[in-house]
C-alpha cells in the first residue's frame, strides 16, 4: 500500500487495483453494455442495410460506451457498474473525482492502448501505481475502495 502524494486524504494508504480486478470489472461492464449494443446492432440492420448500417451501429456503440464510462467514472461513485462490483474506483492522482473531460480522455485513449498490441494495457504490470497508458494520459489511477 502506498500513500498518494498530495492526496486529499494524505494520511490514508492506497492500494492500487491489480490486473485481475480490472479484468473482471471490464468483463462485467461488457455484459452491462451488451443489451444496448445488441439493440443497436439489430435496429441498424432493420433501418439501414449493408455496410452503412454496420458503420452507424459501431459509432453508436462507441458513443454509448463513452457516455457510460465517462459519466460513471466522473460521477460520485468514481466507478462503472463493473468497477463497483469488484470494489475498485478511478480517481485523479490526488484521490479526487475525475472530470468528465479526464474520464473521456481515459475512455478514448483505450483505443491507443489496444492498437499498440495491448502494451498500453499491460504497462500496469510493471508500473508502480499500476497505471495503464490510458490512465497516464488521463492523469488517473485505479484503486481499491477503502
N, C-alpha and C positions, 0 to 999 in steps of 0.2 A: 504494500500500500504506500501511497505517496501523497504528499500534500501539494495541491495545485498552488503554485506561487501566485501571490497577489490575488488569491481567491476571495470571493465574497464570504467564504467560510474558512478563514485561514487556519483555524485550529482543527479542522475536520480532515481526516485522512480519506483519500480517494482510492478506490480500486477500479482500474480500467477494465472494461469488458473485453474478454478474450474472443478468439476466433469462433468457437462453437456457440457461444451465447449469441453472437452476432449472426451466425449462420442460421440458427433456429428462428431468430427474430425475423430475418429476411424470408424464411420459409413461410412463417405464419402470415406475414404481410402479403406474400404472393397469393396465399389462399384467400385472404380478405379481398384482394383485388380481382380474383378470378371471376366472380359473378358479374361485376360491371363490365369487365373485359369481354366475357362471353356474350353478354347482351349487345355490346357494341359490335363485336365481330359478326354476329348473326344479323343484327339490324342493318349493318352496312351491306351485307350480302343481299338483303331484301330490297333496300332502297337504291343502292349503287352497285351494279355488277362489274365484275372484272377487276383489273389492276387498280383502277381508281378507288374502288370500294375498299380494297386492301390497304392502300396508302392512307386513306382517310381514317380507317379503323386503327392503324398503327399510330398515327398522330394523336387521335383521341385517347388511346390507351396511355401514351406517354404523358399527355396533359392531365389525365385523371390521376396517374401515379405521382406526378409532380405536386398537384394540389393536395393530395392525400398526405404525402410525405412532408412537404414543406409546412403545411398548416399544422399538422400534428407535432412535428419536431420543434416548431417555434411557438407552440401553444403552452398552456400551463403545465401539462404533464411532461413536456420535453421528450415525448416518445410516441411512436406509432403504436398501433394495437399489438403488433408483433413484439416490439421492444418492451411494452408494458407486460406482456405475457411472460417474458423471460427475466424481467426485473432489471432492465437497463434503460438508460436515457442518454440523450445527446445534449451536451452543454457547450457553451463557448469556453475559451481557455481559462476564464476566471470562475467557472462554475455557474454562470448565469444562463439565462434563456437565449437561444439563438434568435436573431432577427429573421423575418420571413425571407429577406434577401440572402442571408447566410445559409439558411436551410435550403433555399432554391439552388444556390451555388453548389452545395453539397450534393443535392439530387442530380443535377445535370452533369456534375463532374464524375459521377459514377460511370458515365459513358466512356470517359477517358481512361478511368481505372480498368475498365473491361477491355478496351481496344488494345491496350499495350500488354496483351497476353495475360491479363488478370494480375499483373505485377502490382498495379495500384492497390488492389485488394490485399495481396499477400505482404505488402510493406508492413502491415501491422504485426507480423510475426517477428520482426527484428527491431521495431521501433519501441523506445522506452515508454511512450504513452499509448502504445498500441493504436496509433493513428494510421489510417489508410491515406492514399493520395487525396481522395475527395474530402477527408476530414481536414487534412492540412490546408487544402485550397480554401476551405470554408472557415478555417480557424476554429475547429470543433474537436471535441473528444467525446468518446462514448464510455460512460462509467456505469458501475453497478449502483442501483438505487440504495440509499442509506437506510 
